[in-house]
């Protein structure tokens, strides 16, 4: 079992973004983390922050993730401690393991959770997942090595064949993703997908409210970057919708 200074961790600012696939959870987490000095990147797939993606990434390659979650989560906390990360927001698909809300709070009792409500825009969310995740080519061999952990030889051989042909996508590796509205289990802060990704007249007020709830100082430069990025993303999404 890893060791770390539990009292120090408990005093850190740890935020978990609870979200539906395609609802911008990775970007929201990275945007919040940028208030703590983390670099803000607009493309979460091509420029990943491996610490922020640690929970989601490891959950898909470790078959014992659920029943050994406490041990994995302590490993993550140790990683943050060793890298002197005291404030961070991370995306995590809590809908897959609702009981992990309780298990996370048992380790870091001041954890805050942000639920992204996207109920009014579910068709957009499904399309976002398809175009940004399922259709994304996997070109980085180190990423591929990570994703192939704990896979059998037949599966590895079939994936490597597609990789050599330069046709491998994330959807090839994880087929059968179900497009359905998920129940998000956290019960802390809720933000509306529409306020940050669609209706930009509401974004400033929604952002200021979120900062107040998280007890962080608003940063208007970061807000401007969010607005610019999400307006372009919204236009790109609508263009894609018009072609389907």
C-alpha positions as CSV (number, residue, x, y, z in Angstrom):
1,X,0.0,0.0,0.0
2,X,1.5,3.4,-0.9
3,X,2.2,5.9,1.8
4,X,1.6,9.6,1.8
5,X,0.8,12.4,4.2
6,X,-2.9,12.0,4.6
7,X,-3.4,15.2,6.6
8,X,-1.6,17.2,3.9
9,X,-3.8,15.6,1.2
10,X,-7.0,16.4,3.2
11,X,-6.0,20.1,3.1
12,X,-5.5,20.1,-0.6
13,X,-8.2,21.3,-3.1
14,X,-9.4,18.2,-4.9
15,X,-12.3,18.5,-7.4
16,X,-13.9,15.7,-9.4
17,X,-15.9,16.5,-12.5
18,X,-18.8,14.0,-12.8
19,X,-20.0,13.9,-16.5
20,X,-21.6,12.0,-19.3
21,X,-19.4,10.9,-22.2
22,X,-19.0,13.8,-24.6
23,X,-20.2,16.5,-22.2
24,X,-16.9,18.3,-21.9
25,X,-15.8,17.0,-18.6
26,X,-12.2,16.8,-19.5
27,X,-12.1,20.4,-20.7
28,X,-14.0,21.7,-17.7
29,X,-11.6,19.9,-15.3
30,X,-8.6,21.3,-17.2
31,X,-10.2,24.8,-17.2
32,X,-10.7,24.7,-13.4
33,X,-7.2,23.3,-12.9
34,X,-5.7,26.2,-14.9
35,X,-6.8,28.5,-12.0
36,X,-4.3,26.5,-9.9
37,X,-1.4,27.0,-12.3
38,X,-1.9,24.0,-14.6
39,X,-1.5,24.6,-18.3
40,X,-4.8,25.1,-20.2
41,X,-4.9,23.1,-23.4
42,X,-7.9,23.2,-25.7
43,X,-7.7,19.7,-27.2
44,X,-7.9,17.2,-24.4
45,X,-7.3,14.2,-26.7
46,X,-4.2,15.4,-28.6
47,X,-2.6,17.2,-25.6
48,X,-3.6,15.2,-22.6
49,X,-2.6,15.9,-19.0
50,X,-1.8,12.5,-17.8
51,X,-2.4,13.4,-14.1
52,X,-5.8,14.8,-14.8
53,X,-6.7,11.8,-17.0
54,X,-5.2,9.3,-14.5
55,X,-8.5,8.0,-13.0
56,X,-10.3,7.6,-16.3
57,X,-7.3,6.2,-18.2
58,X,-6.5,3.6,-15.5
59,X,-10.1,2.6,-15.1
60,X,-10.2,1.2,-18.7
61,X,-7.0,-0.9,-18.6
62,X,-7.3,-2.5,-15.1
63,X,-10.0,-5.2,-14.9
64,X,-9.9,-5.1,-11.1
65,X,-10.5,-1.3,-11.0
66,X,-13.8,-1.4,-9.2
67,X,-13.0,-3.9,-6.4
68,X,-9.4,-2.5,-5.9
69,X,-10.4,1.1,-6.3
70,X,-9.2,2.2,-2.9
71,X,-5.7,1.0,-3.6
72,X,-5.6,2.6,-7.1
73,X,-6.9,5.9,-5.7
74,X,-4.2,5.9,-3.0
75,X,-1.7,5.4,-5.8
76,X,-3.1,8.4,-7.6
77,X,-2.9,10.5,-4.4
78,X,0.7,9.4,-3.9
79,X,1.4,10.5,-7.5
80,X,0.0,13.9,-6.7
81,X,1.9,14.1,-3.5
82,X,5.2,13.2,-5.2
83,X,4.7,15.8,-7.9
84,X,3.7,18.5,-5.3
85,X,0.2,18.8,-6.8
86,X,-1.9,20.4,-4.1
87,X,-4.8,21.7,-6.2
88,X,-6.3,19.9,-9.2
89,X,-9.7,19.1,-10.9
90,X,-10.0,15.7,-12.5
91,X,-12.6,14.2,-14.9
92,X,-14.0,10.9,-13.8
93,X,-16.9,8.7,-15.1
94,X,-18.6,8.2,-11.8
95,X,-21.7,6.9,-13.4
96,X,-19.9,3.6,-14.0
97,X,-19.1,3.2,-10.3
98,X,-21.5,5.4,-8.2
99,X,-20.1,4.0,-4.9
100,X,-16.7,5.6,-5.7
101,X,-18.2,9.0,-4.6
102,X,-18.2,7.6,-1.1
103,X,-14.8,5.9,-1.4
104,X,-13.2,9.1,-2.7
105,X,-14.6,11.1,0.2
106,X,-13.4,8.5,2.7
107,X,-9.8,9.3,1.5
108,X,-10.1,13.1,0.9
109,X,-13.1,14.3,2.9
110,X,-13.1,17.8,1.5
111,X,-13.5,16.7,-2.1
112,X,-15.8,18.8,-4.2
113,X,-17.9,17.3,-7.1
114,X,-19.1,19.1,-10.2
115,X,-21.9,17.4,-12.1
116,X,-22.4,18.6,-15.7
117,X,-26.2,18.5,-16.6
118,X,-26.5,18.0,-20.3
119,X,-30.1,16.5,-20.4
120,X,-31.3,19.2,-22.9
121,X,-28.4,18.5,-25.4
122,X,-28.0,14.8,-25.3
123,X,-27.9,14.5,-29.2
124,X,-25.0,17.0,-29.3
125,X,-23.2,15.1,-26.6
126,X,-23.4,11.8,-28.4
127,X,-22.1,13.5,-31.6
128,X,-19.3,15.1,-29.7
129,X,-18.2,11.7,-28.3
130,X,-18.3,10.2,-31.8
131,X,-16.3,12.9,-33.5
132,X,-13.8,13.6,-30.8
133,X,-13.2,10.3,-29.1
134,X,-14.5,7.3,-31.1
135,X,-13.2,8.6,-34.4
136,X,-9.9,9.8,-33.1
137,X,-6.9,8.1,-34.7
138,X,-4.5,6.5,-32.3
139,X,-1.0,7.4,-33.6
140,X,1.1,7.6,-30.4
141,X,2.6,4.2,-29.8
142,X,3.1,4.9,-26.1
143,X,-0.6,5.6,-25.8
144,X,-1.3,2.3,-27.6
145,X,1.0,0.4,-25.3
146,X,-0.8,1.8,-22.3
147,X,-4.3,0.9,-23.7
148,X,-3.1,-2.7,-24.5
149,X,-2.3,-3.5,-20.9
150,X,-3.9,-6.7,-19.7
151,X,-5.2,-7.6,-23.2
152,X,-4.8,-11.1,-24.7
153,X,-2.6,-11.9,-27.6
154,X,-5.4,-12.3,-30.2
155,X,-6.7,-8.8,-29.3
156,X,-3.3,-7.2,-29.3
157,X,-2.5,-8.7,-32.8
158,X,-5.7,-7.5,-34.3
159,X,-5.1,-3.9,-32.9
160,X,-1.5,-3.8,-34.0
161,X,-2.6,-4.8,-37.5
162,X,-4.9,-1.7,-37.7
163,X,-2.1,0.4,-36.1
164,X,0.4,-0.6,-38.8
165,X,-2.2,0.2,-41.5
166,X,-2.6,3.7,-39.9
167,X,-6.4,3.1,-39.6
168,X,-6.7,2.5,-35.8
169,X,-9.1,4.6,-33.9
170,X,-10.2,4.7,-30.3
171,X,-13.6,3.3,-31.3
172,X,-11.8,0.3,-32.8
173,X,-10.2,-0.5,-29.5
174,X,-13.4,0.1,-27.4
175,X,-16.4,-0.8,-29.7
176,X,-20.0,-1.0,-28.6
177,X,-20.2,2.3,-26.7
178,X,-23.8,2.8,-25.7
179,X,-25.4,6.2,-26.5
180,X,-27.7,6.6,-23.6
181,X,-28.3,9.2,-20.9
182,X,-26.4,8.2,-17.7
183,X,-27.4,8.9,-14.1
184,X,-24.7,11.0,-12.5
185,X,-24.3,10.0,-8.9
186,X,-22.6,13.1,-7.2
187,X,-24.7,15.5,-5.2
188,X,-22.7,18.6,-4.7
189,X,-22.3,21.3,-7.4
190,X,-24.3,21.1,-10.7
191,X,-23.5,23.2,-13.7
192,X,-25.5,23.3,-17.0
193,X,-23.8,22.2,-20.2
194,X,-25.8,24.8,-22.0
195,X,-24.3,27.6,-19.9
196,X,-20.7,26.8,-20.8
197,X,-20.9,25.2,-24.3
198,X,-24.0,26.6,-26.0
199,X,-25.6,29.8,-24.6
200,X,-22.7,32.1,-24.2
201,X,-24.8,35.0,-22.8
202,X,-25.1,32.9,-19.7
203,X,-21.5,31.8,-19.4
204,X,-20.1,34.7,-17.4
205,X,-22.7,34.5,-14.7
206,X,-22.4,30.7,-14.6
207,X,-18.6,30.9,-14.3
208,X,-18.8,33.5,-11.5
209,X,-21.3,31.3,-9.6
210,X,-19.0,28.3,-10.0
211,X,-16.0,30.2,-8.7
212,X,-17.9,31.3,-5.7
213,X,-19.0,27.7,-4.9
214,X,-15.5,26.4,-5.3
215,X,-14.0,29.4,-3.4
216,X,-11.6,30.3,-6.2
217,X,-10.9,33.7,-7.6
218,X,-12.4,34.4,-11.1
219,X,-9.9,34.9,-13.8
220,X,-11.2,37.0,-16.7
221,X,-8.3,36.1,-19.0
222,X,-9.1,32.4,-18.5
223,X,-12.8,33.1,-19.0
224,X,-12.1,34.8,-22.3
225,X,-10.1,31.7,-23.4
226,X,-13.0,29.5,-22.5
227,X,-15.5,31.6,-24.4
228,X,-13.3,31.7,-27.5
229,X,-12.6,28.0,-27.4
230,X,-16.2,26.9,-26.8
231,X,-17.7,29.3,-29.4
232,X,-15.4,27.8,-32.0
233,X,-16.3,24.3,-30.8
234,X,-20.0,25.1,-30.9
235,X,-19.7,26.3,-34.5
236,X,-17.7,23.3,-35.5
237,X,-20.3,21.0,-33.9
238,X,-23.2,22.7,-35.7
239,X,-21.3,22.5,-39.0
240,X,-20.9,18.8,-38.3
241,X,-24.6,18.4,-37.4
242,X,-25.6,20.1,-40.7
243,X,-23.7,17.4,-42.6
244,X,-25.2,14.4,-40.9
